[in-house]
Amino acid sequence: KAFDAYAAAQPVLEGIGVARDALPGMGERMILHAGPPIEWARMCGPMQGAIVGACLLEGWAADAGAARRLAASGEIRFAPCHHHDAVGPMAGIISPSMPVWIVRNAAGGNRAFSNLNEGLGKVLRFGANSDEVLTRLRWMRDALAPTLAAGLKALGPVELKPLMAQALHMGDEVHNRNVAASALLLKRLVPALLRTDTAQADIAAVAEFVAGNDHFFLNLSMGACKAMLDARAAALLVVDGGEVAQ
């Protein structure tokens, strides 16, 4: 039953939302991370660095030192992405104002969420939190996400399983190689974007960013797999004598 539910799942890209509004149970002073529950002092360096960057992005601290003190103070709640139907690569950091992909399992109705891919080099998911990183994240939040959202509204839901299957045949494995999947997504998005009222400069900037980021589709493949595996998890719930076991 579990495998059947997994195999029958149909992940569909539904749109883009803001983490604080889209993710169930996402609090205003909360940061989600990869892996199981863990306190600040036990986090690895890259995860701590990414949290520092998220604090700066949210405007909770004026500099890295203040962000570290804030993170260690207990005033911020940390929680695994998976506890909020979400997933993210590497450090997996998702803070309240970050844009997130919304992936729905059309066969079961459950939803999964993932942040947007920053590209390679100095990026938050590896623990970088320089001005360069923060500037890119602000642009992704303020320009990239609204532009993509407008394109997806014009395009309509995107079935991810057929796109991923085609990408696999083109040489991807939708983890460390996403060249084909990213290109296939962009191929669908650009015509839809051109039908919107979005400024041409924003469309050009977004197209250039996605075209120059061969890992762009990675976070979508993670969201798709999350939606499929959550369908499997739901199938494992067995009701017996009023008790629910997993």
C-alpha positions as CSV (number, residue, x, y, z in Angstrom):
1,K,0.0,0.0,0.0
2,A,2.8,2.4,0.9
3,F,4.6,1.7,-2.4
4,D,1.4,2.0,-4.4
5,A,0.7,5.4,-2.8
6,Y,4.2,6.6,-3.6
7,A,4.0,5.4,-7.2
8,A,0.6,6.8,-7.7
9,A,1.5,10.3,-6.4
10,Q,1.4,13.1,-9.0
11,P,3.4,16.1,-7.9
12,V,2.2,19.3,-9.6
13,L,3.9,22.7,-9.3
14,E,1.0,24.8,-8.1
15,G,2.7,28.2,-7.5
16,I,4.9,30.2,-5.2
17,G,4.1,31.5,-1.8
18,V,5.8,33.2,1.2
19,A,6.9,30.8,3.9
20,R,5.1,32.5,6.7
21,D,1.8,32.3,4.9
22,A,2.2,29.0,3.0
23,L,3.9,26.6,5.4
24,P,1.6,25.0,8.1
25,G,2.7,26.1,11.6
26,M,5.4,28.5,10.4
27,G,5.9,31.1,13.1
28,E,7.1,34.7,12.7
29,R,10.2,34.1,14.7
30,M,11.0,30.7,13.4
31,I,13.8,29.3,11.1
32,L,13.5,25.8,9.5
33,H,16.5,23.7,8.8
34,A,17.6,20.4,7.4
35,G,17.8,17.2,9.4
36,P,16.3,16.3,12.8
37,P,15.7,18.7,15.7
38,I,18.9,20.3,17.0
39,E,19.8,23.2,19.2
40,W,22.0,26.1,18.1
41,A,25.1,25.0,20.0
42,R,25.2,21.6,18.3
43,M,24.6,22.8,14.7
44,C,27.5,22.5,12.3
45,G,29.3,25.6,11.1
46,P,27.5,25.9,7.7
47,M,24.1,25.6,9.3
48,Q,25.0,28.3,11.9
49,G,26.3,30.5,9.1
50,A,23.1,30.1,7.1
51,I,21.0,30.9,10.2
52,V,23.1,34.1,10.7
53,G,22.3,35.0,7.1
54,A,18.6,34.3,7.6
55,C,18.5,36.6,10.7
56,L,20.2,39.4,8.7
57,L,17.8,38.8,5.8
58,E,14.8,39.1,8.1
59,G,16.1,42.3,9.7
60,W,16.3,40.7,13.1
61,A,19.9,41.7,13.7
62,A,22.2,44.5,12.5
63,D,25.3,42.4,11.9
64,A,26.6,38.9,12.1
65,G,27.7,39.2,15.7
66,A,24.3,40.3,16.8
67,A,22.7,37.6,14.7
68,R,24.8,34.9,16.5
69,R,23.9,36.3,19.9
70,L,20.2,36.3,18.9
71,A,20.4,32.7,17.6
72,A,22.0,31.6,20.9
73,S,19.5,33.5,23.1
74,G,16.6,31.1,22.6
75,E,14.4,33.9,21.1
76,I,14.3,32.2,17.8
77,R,12.6,28.8,17.4
78,F,14.4,26.3,15.2
79,A,12.5,23.4,13.7
80,P,13.1,20.7,11.0
81,C,11.8,21.5,7.5
82,H,10.0,18.1,7.5
83,H,7.9,19.1,10.6
84,H,6.3,21.8,8.4
85,D,5.8,19.9,5.1
86,A,9.0,21.5,3.7
87,V,12.4,20.5,2.4
88,G,15.6,22.4,1.4
89,P,19.0,21.4,0.2
90,M,22.2,21.4,2.4
91,A,21.5,23.5,5.5
92,G,17.9,23.7,4.3
93,I,17.3,27.1,5.9
94,I,13.8,28.6,5.4
95,S,12.9,31.9,7.2
96,P,9.5,33.6,7.3
97,S,9.9,36.0,4.4
98,M,11.5,33.6,2.0
99,P,9.6,32.5,-1.2
100,V,8.7,28.8,-1.4
101,W,7.6,26.5,-4.2
102,I,4.2,25.0,-3.6
103,V,4.0,21.4,-4.9
104,R,0.7,19.5,-4.6
105,N,0.2,15.8,-5.0
106,A,-2.8,15.7,-7.4
107,A,-3.5,12.1,-6.5
108,G,-3.8,12.7,-2.7
109,G,-4.1,16.4,-2.1
110,N,-1.1,16.7,0.3
111,R,1.3,19.6,-0.4
112,A,5.1,20.0,0.0
113,F,7.2,23.2,0.0
114,S,10.8,24.0,-0.9
115,N,12.8,27.2,-1.0
116,L,14.2,28.5,-4.3
117,N,17.7,27.6,-5.5
118,E,20.4,30.3,-5.3
119,G,22.8,28.8,-7.7
120,L,26.4,27.8,-7.0
121,G,29.3,29.6,-5.3
122,K,28.7,31.7,-2.2
123,V,25.2,30.8,-1.2
124,L,23.2,30.6,2.1
125,R,22.7,26.8,1.9
126,F,26.5,26.4,2.3
127,G,26.6,28.8,5.2
128,A,27.7,32.0,3.4
129,N,26.0,35.2,4.6
130,S,28.0,38.1,3.0
131,D,26.4,41.2,1.4
132,E,26.6,39.4,-2.0
133,V,24.5,36.5,-0.6
134,L,22.0,38.7,1.1
135,T,21.6,41.0,-2.0
136,R,20.8,37.9,-4.1
137,L,18.3,36.6,-1.6
138,R,16.5,40.0,-1.4
139,W,16.3,40.0,-5.2
140,M,15.0,36.5,-5.2
141,R,12.3,37.5,-2.7
142,D,11.4,40.9,-4.2
143,A,11.8,40.3,-7.9
144,L,12.4,36.6,-8.9
145,A,9.5,35.1,-6.9
146,P,6.8,37.6,-8.0
147,T,7.9,37.3,-11.6
148,L,7.8,33.5,-11.4
149,A,4.5,33.6,-9.6
150,A,3.0,35.7,-12.4
151,G,4.4,33.3,-15.0
152,L,3.0,30.2,-13.2
153,K,-0.4,31.9,-12.9
154,A,-0.4,32.4,-16.7
155,L,1.0,28.9,-17.4
156,G,-1.2,26.9,-15.0
157,P,-0.1,23.9,-12.9
158,V,3.0,22.1,-14.2
159,E,3.1,18.3,-13.9
160,L,6.5,17.6,-12.5
161,K,6.7,13.8,-13.0
162,P,6.7,13.9,-16.8
163,L,9.2,16.8,-16.8
164,M,11.5,14.8,-14.5
165,A,11.1,11.7,-16.6
166,Q,12.1,13.6,-19.8
167,A,15.1,15.2,-18.0
168,L,16.3,11.7,-16.9
169,H,16.3,10.6,-20.5
170,M,18.3,13.7,-21.3
171,G,21.0,12.8,-18.8
172,D,19.9,14.4,-15.6
173,E,19.5,12.6,-12.2
174,V,17.6,15.6,-10.7
175,H,20.1,16.0,-7.9
176,N,23.6,17.1,-8.8
177,R,22.7,17.4,-12.5
178,N,19.6,19.4,-13.3
179,V,20.7,21.0,-16.7
180,A,17.9,19.4,-18.7
181,A,15.2,19.8,-16.1
182,S,16.0,23.5,-15.5
183,A,16.0,24.1,-19.3
184,L,12.7,22.3,-19.8
185,L,11.1,24.4,-17.0
186,L,12.5,27.6,-18.4
187,K,11.1,26.6,-21.9
188,R,7.6,26.5,-20.5
189,L,7.9,29.6,-18.3
190,V,9.3,32.1,-20.8
191,P,6.3,32.1,-23.2
192,A,3.9,32.4,-20.2
193,L,5.9,35.2,-18.7
194,L,5.7,37.1,-22.0
195,R,1.9,37.0,-21.8
196,T,1.9,38.8,-18.4
197,D,2.1,42.5,-17.5
198,T,5.5,41.9,-15.9
199,A,8.2,44.4,-16.9
200,Q,10.4,43.2,-19.7
201,A,13.5,44.0,-17.6
202,D,12.3,41.7,-14.9
203,I,11.5,38.9,-17.3
204,A,14.9,39.2,-18.9
205,A,16.6,39.2,-15.4
206,V,14.7,36.1,-14.3
207,A,15.3,34.2,-17.6
208,E,19.0,35.1,-17.4
209,F,19.2,33.9,-13.8
210,V,17.5,30.6,-14.4
211,A,19.4,30.0,-17.6
212,G,22.7,30.6,-15.7
213,N,21.7,28.3,-12.8
214,D,21.9,24.7,-13.8
215,H,20.8,23.7,-10.3
216,F,17.6,25.7,-10.4
217,F,15.3,22.7,-10.7
218,L,16.9,20.9,-7.8
219,N,14.6,22.4,-5.2
220,L,11.6,21.5,-7.3
221,S,12.7,17.9,-7.6
222,M,13.1,17.8,-3.8
223,G,9.6,19.2,-3.4
224,A,8.2,16.7,-5.8
225,C,9.9,13.8,-4.0
226,K,8.7,15.2,-0.6
227,A,5.1,15.2,-1.9
228,M,5.5,11.6,-3.2
229,L,7.1,10.3,0.0
230,D,4.5,12.0,2.2
231,A,1.8,10.2,0.3
232,R,3.7,6.9,1.2
233,A,3.9,8.0,4.9
234,A,0.1,8.6,4.9
235,A,-0.5,5.1,3.6
236,L,1.5,3.7,6.5
237,L,-0.9,5.1,9.1
238,V,-2.9,2.1,10.3
239,V,-6.0,2.5,12.5
240,D,-6.5,-0.4,14.9
241,G,-8.8,-0.2,18.0
242,G,-8.8,3.6,18.0
243,E,-5.1,3.9,18.0
244,V,-3.0,5.3,15.2
245,A,0.5,3.9,14.6
246,Q,3.1,4.7,12.0
